[in-house]
Protein backbone atom coordinates (compact mmCIF):
# COMPACT_ATOMS: atom_id res chain seq x y z
CA UNK A 1 0.00 0.00 0.00
CA UNK A 2 1.42 3.43 -1.04
CA UNK A 3 2.08 5.77 1.90
CA UNK A 4 1.00 9.37 1.59
CA UNK A 5 3.74 11.97 1.97
CA UNK A 6 4.01 13.03 5.62
CA UNK A 7 3.27 16.66 4.76
CA UNK A 8 0.02 15.76 2.93
CA UNK A 9 -1.16 13.45 5.72
CA UNK A 10 -0.51 16.15 8.29
CA UNK A 11 -2.43 18.73 6.25
CA UNK A 12 -5.46 16.44 5.82
CA UNK A 13 -5.49 15.65 9.56
CA UNK A 14 -5.46 19.36 10.41
CA UNK A 15 -8.25 20.17 7.97
CA UNK A 16 -10.53 17.47 9.38
CA UNK A 17 -10.17 18.45 13.02
CA UNK A 18 -9.20 22.13 13.10
CA UNK A 19 -9.87 24.04 16.27
CA UNK A 20 -9.19 21.41 18.94
CA UNK A 21 -6.28 21.71 21.30
CA UNK A 22 -4.74 18.44 20.29
CA UNK A 23 -5.06 19.14 16.57
CA UNK A 24 -3.39 22.52 16.97
CA UNK A 25 -0.49 20.79 18.65
CA UNK A 26 -0.34 18.04 16.03
CA UNK A 27 -0.21 20.52 13.15
CA UNK A 28 2.84 22.41 14.37
CA UNK A 29 6.09 21.83 12.59
CA UNK A 30 7.75 19.82 15.40
CA UNK A 31 4.79 17.66 16.51
CA UNK A 32 3.11 20.35 18.64
CA UNK A 33 5.58 20.67 21.50
CA UNK A 34 6.02 24.44 21.10
CA UNK A 35 2.29 25.09 20.61
CA UNK A 36 1.40 23.07 23.70
CA UNK A 37 4.01 24.80 25.82
CA UNK A 38 2.79 28.20 24.64
CA UNK A 39 -0.57 27.34 26.22
CA UNK A 40 1.03 25.94 29.38
CA UNK A 41 -0.28 22.45 28.50
CA UNK A 42 1.84 19.51 27.38
CA UNK A 43 0.64 17.13 24.69
CA UNK A 44 0.22 14.44 27.35
CA UNK A 45 -1.87 16.77 29.51
CA UNK A 46 -4.03 17.69 26.53
CA UNK A 47 -4.66 14.03 25.80
CA UNK A 48 -5.59 13.39 29.42
CA UNK A 49 -8.00 16.35 29.44
CA UNK A 50 -9.73 15.05 26.34
CA UNK A 51 -9.97 11.55 27.84
CA UNK A 52 -11.58 12.86 31.03
CA UNK A 53 -14.12 15.09 29.27
CA UNK A 54 -17.46 13.24 29.17
CA UNK A 55 -18.99 12.59 25.79
CA UNK A 56 -22.49 13.97 25.14
CA UNK A 57 -25.07 12.35 27.40
CA UNK A 58 -26.45 9.21 25.81
CA UNK A 59 -29.93 7.76 26.03
CA UNK A 60 -30.03 5.28 28.86
CA UNK A 61 -30.61 1.72 27.66
CA UNK A 62 -31.71 -1.29 29.69
CA UNK A 63 -28.19 -2.70 29.53
CA UNK A 64 -26.81 0.68 30.59
CA UNK A 65 -29.22 0.91 33.51
CA UNK A 66 -28.14 -2.53 34.71
CA UNK A 67 -24.48 -1.58 34.32
CA UNK A 68 -25.09 1.51 36.50
CA UNK A 69 -26.48 -0.52 39.41
CA UNK A 70 -24.38 -0.73 42.55
CA UNK A 71 -22.99 -3.97 43.99
CA UNK A 72 -22.39 -5.25 47.51
CA UNK A 73 -18.91 -3.70 47.35
CA UNK A 74 -20.39 -0.22 46.93
CA UNK A 75 -22.28 -0.12 50.23
CA UNK A 76 -21.09 -0.53 53.78
CA UNK A 77 -21.99 -3.16 56.38
CA UNK A 78 -23.06 -6.73 55.54
CA UNK A 79 -25.61 -6.32 52.77
CA UNK A 80 -26.27 -9.41 50.64
CA UNK A 81 -27.65 -9.14 47.12
CA UNK A 82 -30.92 -10.99 46.43
CA UNK A 83 -32.44 -12.23 43.21
CA UNK A 84 -34.00 -9.50 41.06
CA UNK A 85 -37.36 -11.30 41.04
CA UNK A 86 -37.38 -11.28 44.84
CA UNK A 87 -36.57 -7.56 45.04
CA UNK A 88 -39.31 -6.75 42.53
CA UNK A 89 -41.90 -8.21 44.90
CA UNK A 90 -40.87 -6.34 48.05
CA UNK A 91 -43.94 -4.58 49.45
CA UNK A 92 -44.46 -3.70 53.11
CA UNK A 93 -48.02 -4.10 54.38
CA UNK A 94 -47.53 -1.27 56.90
CA UNK A 95 -47.65 1.10 53.93
CA UNK A 96 -51.15 0.04 52.89
CA UNK A 97 -53.94 2.33 54.01
CA UNK A 98 -55.90 5.53 53.52
CA UNK A 99 -54.65 8.88 54.76
CA UNK A 100 -56.96 10.59 57.25
CA UNK A 101 -57.92 13.92 55.67
CA UNK A 102 -58.93 15.42 59.01
CA UNK A 103 -55.23 15.61 59.99
CA UNK A 104 -54.61 18.49 57.60
CA UNK A 105 -55.44 22.17 57.58
CA UNK A 106 -55.72 22.32 53.80
CA UNK A 107 -57.29 18.86 53.81
CA UNK A 108 -57.47 17.32 50.35
CA UNK A 109 -54.35 18.92 48.84
CA UNK A 110 -52.02 17.91 51.68
CA UNK A 111 -53.68 14.53 52.15
CA UNK A 112 -53.20 13.77 48.45
CA UNK A 113 -49.45 14.40 48.70
CA UNK A 114 -49.16 12.12 51.72
CA UNK A 115 -51.25 9.41 50.06
CA UNK A 116 -49.00 9.63 47.03
CA UNK A 117 -45.99 9.16 49.31
CA UNK A 118 -47.12 5.95 50.98
CA UNK A 119 -48.48 4.57 47.69
CA UNK A 120 -45.20 5.25 45.88
CA UNK A 121 -43.17 3.69 48.69
CA UNK A 122 -45.30 0.57 48.49
CA UNK A 123 -45.09 0.44 44.68
CA UNK A 124 -41.39 1.44 44.50
CA UNK A 125 -42.04 4.30 42.09
CA UNK A 126 -41.12 7.36 44.15
CA UNK A 127 -40.42 9.49 41.06
CA UNK A 128 -43.31 8.07 39.07
CA UNK A 129 -43.25 5.33 36.47
CA UNK A 130 -40.10 5.44 34.31
CA UNK A 131 -40.79 6.42 30.72
CA UNK A 132 -37.62 4.74 29.47
CA UNK A 133 -35.18 2.05 30.51
CA UNK A 134 -34.96 0.92 34.13
CA UNK A 135 -33.25 -1.64 36.34
CA UNK A 136 -33.27 -2.47 40.04
CA UNK A 137 -31.25 -4.44 42.54
CA UNK A 138 -32.10 -5.52 46.08
CA UNK A 139 -29.99 -6.23 49.15
CA UNK A 140 -30.79 -7.69 52.58
CA UNK A 141 -29.18 -7.28 55.99
CA UNK A 142 -30.97 -8.83 58.95
CA UNK A 143 -34.55 -7.53 58.85
CA UNK A 144 -33.57 -4.55 56.70
CA UNK A 145 -33.77 -4.22 52.95
CA UNK A 146 -32.20 -1.86 50.44
CA UNK A 147 -33.68 -1.36 46.99
CA UNK A 148 -31.59 0.51 44.42
CA UNK A 149 -33.09 1.63 41.10
CA UNK A 150 -31.78 3.37 38.00
CA UNK A 151 -34.32 4.66 35.50
CA UNK A 152 -34.88 7.02 32.60
CA UNK A 153 -37.62 9.66 32.73
CA UNK A 154 -36.97 11.06 29.26
CA UNK A 155 -40.64 11.83 28.57
CA UNK A 156 -41.50 12.97 32.09
CA UNK A 157 -39.80 15.32 34.50
CA UNK A 158 -38.02 13.86 37.54
CA UNK A 159 -37.37 17.42 38.75
CA UNK A 160 -41.10 17.88 39.44
CA UNK A 161 -41.06 14.80 41.65
CA UNK A 162 -37.99 16.08 43.49
CA UNK A 163 -39.82 19.36 44.19
CA UNK A 164 -42.76 17.34 45.52
CA UNK A 165 -40.41 15.36 47.78
CA UNK A 166 -38.82 18.55 49.11
CA UNK A 167 -42.19 19.78 50.41
CA UNK A 168 -43.20 16.55 52.15
CA UNK A 169 -41.48 17.21 55.52
CA UNK A 170 -43.68 20.30 55.84
CA UNK A 171 -46.88 19.00 54.26
CA UNK A 172 -46.70 15.51 55.74
CA UNK A 173 -44.68 15.98 58.92
CA UNK A 174 -47.16 13.73 60.78
CA UNK A 175 -50.39 12.09 59.66
CA UNK A 176 -52.58 9.05 60.27
CA UNK A 177 -53.22 6.13 57.94
CA UNK A 178 -56.17 3.80 58.45
CA UNK A 179 -55.59 0.21 57.34
CA UNK A 180 -58.20 -2.02 55.71
CA UNK A 181 -58.82 -3.74 59.05
CA UNK A 182 -59.51 -0.40 60.74
CA UNK A 183 -56.18 -0.23 62.52
CA UNK A 184 -54.47 3.15 62.60
CA UNK A 185 -50.83 3.95 61.93
CA UNK A 186 -48.92 7.13 62.62
CA UNK A 187 -46.57 8.32 59.90
CA UNK A 188 -43.82 10.91 60.34
CA UNK A 189 -41.67 12.44 57.59
CA UNK A 190 -38.44 14.40 57.98
CA UNK A 191 -35.73 15.37 55.55
CA UNK A 192 -32.24 13.84 55.64
CA UNK A 193 -29.01 15.20 54.13
CA UNK A 194 -27.41 13.58 51.10
CA UNK A 195 -23.95 13.86 49.54
CA UNK A 196 -23.62 16.66 46.99
CA UNK A 197 -23.93 14.46 43.91
CA UNK A 198 -25.88 14.60 40.66
CA UNK A 199 -27.81 17.55 39.27
CA UNK A 200 -30.39 17.57 42.08
CA UNK A 201 -31.24 15.39 45.05
CA UNK A 202 -33.71 14.90 47.91
CA UNK A 203 -33.66 12.66 50.97
CA UNK A 204 -36.42 11.65 53.39
CA UNK A 205 -36.91 9.49 56.45
CA UNK A 206 -40.37 7.99 56.75
CA UNK A 207 -41.37 6.35 60.03
CA UNK A 208 -44.55 4.26 60.29
CA UNK A 209 -45.79 3.14 63.71
CA UNK A 210 -48.63 0.65 63.93
CA UNK A 211 -49.27 -3.04 64.33
CA UNK A 212 -48.64 -6.06 62.16
CA UNK A 213 -49.63 -9.60 63.01
CA UNK A 214 -51.16 -8.35 66.24
CA UNK A 215 -47.90 -6.84 67.48
CA UNK A 216 -46.72 -3.24 67.61
CA UNK A 217 -44.08 -2.41 65.02
CA UNK A 218 -42.12 0.56 63.74
CA UNK A 219 -41.03 0.68 60.11
CA UNK A 220 -38.25 3.17 59.33
CA UNK A 221 -37.35 3.91 55.71
CA UNK A 222 -34.59 6.20 54.47
CA UNK A 223 -35.28 7.33 50.94
CA UNK A 224 -33.09 9.14 48.43
CA UNK A 225 -33.52 10.32 44.86
CA UNK A 226 -30.73 11.77 42.71
CA UNK A 227 -31.30 13.25 39.24
CA UNK A 228 -28.67 13.06 36.51
CA UNK A 229 -30.11 14.80 33.45
CA UNK A 230 -33.35 13.01 32.53
CA UNK A 231 -32.31 9.92 34.47
CA UNK A 232 -32.40 9.24 38.18
CA UNK A 233 -31.31 6.97 40.99
CA UNK A 234 -33.69 6.09 43.80
CA UNK A 235 -32.75 4.26 46.98
CA UNK A 236 -35.08 2.97 49.67
CA UNK A 237 -33.56 1.27 52.70
CA UNK A 238 -34.71 0.27 56.14
CA UNK A 239 -37.04 -2.02 58.00
CA UNK A 240 -37.96 -2.90 61.57
CA UNK A 241 -34.31 -2.70 62.69
CA UNK A 242 -34.13 1.10 62.40
CA UNK A 243 -32.67 3.63 60.01
CA UNK A 244 -30.13 2.86 57.27
CA UNK A 245 -29.05 6.40 56.51
CA UNK A 246 -25.33 5.58 56.24
CA UNK A 247 -25.98 2.90 53.65
CA UNK A 248 -28.26 5.19 51.65
CA UNK A 249 -25.59 7.91 51.63
CA UNK A 250 -22.98 5.41 50.50
CA UNK A 251 -25.26 4.06 47.78
CA UNK A 252 -25.85 7.45 46.15
CA UNK A 253 -22.23 8.50 46.67
CA UNK A 254 -20.91 5.46 44.84
CA UNK A 255 -23.82 4.99 42.44
CA UNK A 256 -24.06 8.47 40.93
CA UNK A 257 -20.63 8.35 39.24
CA UNK A 258 -21.50 4.90 37.89
CA UNK A 259 -24.55 6.35 36.15
CA UNK A 260 -22.53 9.29 34.85
CA UNK A 261 -19.92 6.91 33.44
CA UNK A 262 -22.59 4.91 31.60
CA UNK A 263 -24.14 8.06 30.13
CA UNK A 264 -20.70 9.21 28.98
CA UNK A 265 -20.09 5.92 27.19
CA UNK A 266 -17.63 4.60 29.77
CA UNK A 267 -17.69 1.31 31.67
CA UNK A 268 -17.96 1.91 35.44
CA UNK A 269 -15.06 0.60 37.47
CA UNK A 270 -15.80 -2.72 39.19
CA UNK A 271 -14.43 -1.31 42.43
CA UNK A 272 -16.18 1.41 44.46
CA UNK A 273 -15.29 4.94 43.41
CA UNK A 274 -13.32 6.86 45.98
CA UNK A 275 -15.16 10.16 46.35
CA UNK A 276 -14.47 12.46 49.25
N, C-alpha and C positions, 0 to 999 in steps of 0.2 A: 504494500500500500504506500503511495507517494505521500511524503510528509509535506505539509505546507511550510513555507518559509516562516521562521520565528516571528519576523516583523508583521507579516500578514495575520498570523494567528492572534498576536497580541492586539492588533487593531480591531479584529472582529470581536474579540472578547470584550474590549472596552466599549464598542458600539452597542453591544447587546445589554450591558449592565451598567451604563453610565450613571453616575450620581451616588453610588454607594461608597462607603468608606473603603471597603476592601478592594473594589474595582479601581478606585483612584490610586490606591497603593500599587496595585498590580500593573497599572498602565504607565508607571514612571519608568525612566530609562534603566534603573538599576534594581528592578523588582519591587520598588515601593518603599524601601527603607527610609529615604530622605523625606518622602511625603508623609509617612506615618510619624516620623520623629517631629516634623513640623507641627503636627497636631497634638504632640505629646502622647501618642498612642502607638505602640509597636504593632507589627503585623499580627503577632501572636495574640496580643490583647484585643485587637479588632476581631479576630476570628472567635475568641472566647465570648465577646460581647454579642456577636451575631448568633452564636450557639445558644446563649442564655435568653435571648429575646423570644418570647412566645410567638408562635405562628397565630394567624387569625383564629378566633374561636370557632371550633367546629360544631356541627350538630351532634348532640349526644346520641349514640346508638345503644342498643341493648348490650352489645359486647363491651362498649365503652363504660356503660353504667356498672356492669359487673366488675370490670377492671378497677373502677374507682372505689369499690367497697373496701372497707378496712378488714384487717385480719385480727386474730388473737394477739399478735405481736404489737399491734398498734394501740392497745388499751391496757391499762394497768390491772393489777390484781389477778384473780384466777378465773377469768371468763373462759368458757368452753363453747366453741361454735356448734350450733345445732343444724339439723337438716333444714333446707329452705322451706320445704313443705310444712315442717313443724312450725317454723317462725311465721309463716303466712296465716296460720290458724290461731295465733295468740290473741285472745280477747278476754278481758277481765270483767267478770259479771258485776263487780262493784261499780262499773261505769254505766250500767244500764239503768235508766230511770228518766223521770220527767222533772224538769226544773220547776220549782215552786215560784210562780210569778209574784206572789205577795211579798217576796223578799226584797223586791226592787222598787226604788222610787219612780223610775221611769218605766217600770213594769215590762211590757212586751219587748221593747228594744234591747234592754239589758239582758232579760231572760233568754232572748233568742241567741245572743252572743255566747252565753254560758251553756246553753243547750248544744250549740255548735261545737263548743270545746269538748264536752264529754262524749258527744257522738263521734267526733273526729279522733279522739284518743282511742275509743273502742274500735273504730274502723281503720286506724293507722293511716289516716289521710289528713294530717294536720294542715297542710297547705292546699288541700283540695285534691281532686283526682288528677294525676299527671296527664298531660296532653300528648306527651311523647314517650320516649324510652324510660324504663325504670328497672331497678333491681333492689333487692333487700337481702339482709343477712342478720341472723339472730344469734345471740350468745346467752348462756346461762351461768349463774354463779349462786349456789345455794337456792334460796327462794326468789332471787332477783333475776330479772331478764333485761336484756338490752337489744333493741331493734334499731338497726342502722339502714337507712334508705337513701338512694341516689335516684333522682328523677328529673325529667325535663318538663318544663311548663311553657313550652315555646308558643303555645296559642292561648295561654292564660297569663296571669300576672302574679308571680309569687310575692312581689313587693306588697300588693294589697293584703295578702294573708299575713305578712310580717307586721304591717300596720295594725291589723286586727289583733294579733297576738300582743303587741305592745300595750294595748289598752285594757287587756284582760285583768291585770292586777288591780286596776281601779274599778272596772265595771263588775268584775266577778270575784272581788276579794273574799267574800264568803256567801254561800248560798246553800239551799237545801234541795236535795233530789229525792223524789219518792219512787221507790222501786215498784215493780208489778205486784209484789205481795203486800204492799202498803207500808213496808219498812222505810224509814227515813235515813238519809245519809247527809252528813255535813261535808261540804267541799270548800277548801280554801285554796287561793291562787296567789302566789307571789312571784316577783321576777328574780332571776338569778343571773349573775354576770357570766359572760362567755369570753374566750380569747378573741382578740381583734383580728379575725380572719374573714375572708370572703368580702363581698360587696356590701352585705348587710346581714344582720343576725339578730335573733331574739331568743331569750331563754326563760323558761317558766318552771316553777315547782308546783305541782298539783297534789294536794293531800285530800284523800277521801276517807272519812271515818263512818263506819256503819257496822253491819253484821253480815256474816256469810256462814252458811251452815249452822246457824244458831249461835255463833260465837262472835264477839266483838272483834273487829279487825280494822287496821289502818293501812291504806294503800298510799304509798308515796311515789310519785313519778317525777323525774327530772326530764324536761323536754327542751330540745334545742333545734333551731332551724337556721341554716346558713345559706344565703343566696350567692350564686356565682353566675352572673349573667342571667340567662333565662332558666338556669338549672339550679337545683337546690339539694342540700343534704338535710335530712331530718333524723334526729336521734331521740328515742324514748327509752329511759332506763329506770328501773326501780322495782318495787314489789313490797312485800310485807316486812322485809328486813330493814327498811329505811331508805334514806336518800342515796343516790349514786352520782352525785354531782361531779366528783373527781373523774369518774370514768367518762361522763358525758363531755367534760372539758377536753379530756385527752382524745376522745373520738373525733371531735370537730377540729382539734388542733392538728391531728395527724391526717384526718380524712380530707380536709379542704385542699391541701396541696396535691393530693392524689387526683382529685377531680380536675384541678387546674392543669395538671400534667396531661391527663387524657384529652381535655379540650384543646390543648396546644399540640396534640399529635405525638406526645411523648409517652413512654411506658413508665408508670410509677415504679419507684424503687421497691424491691421486695421487703426491705427493712424500714422500720419507722423513720420518718423524717425527723431530723433534729431541729426543732424550731424553738427559739427562746422567746 
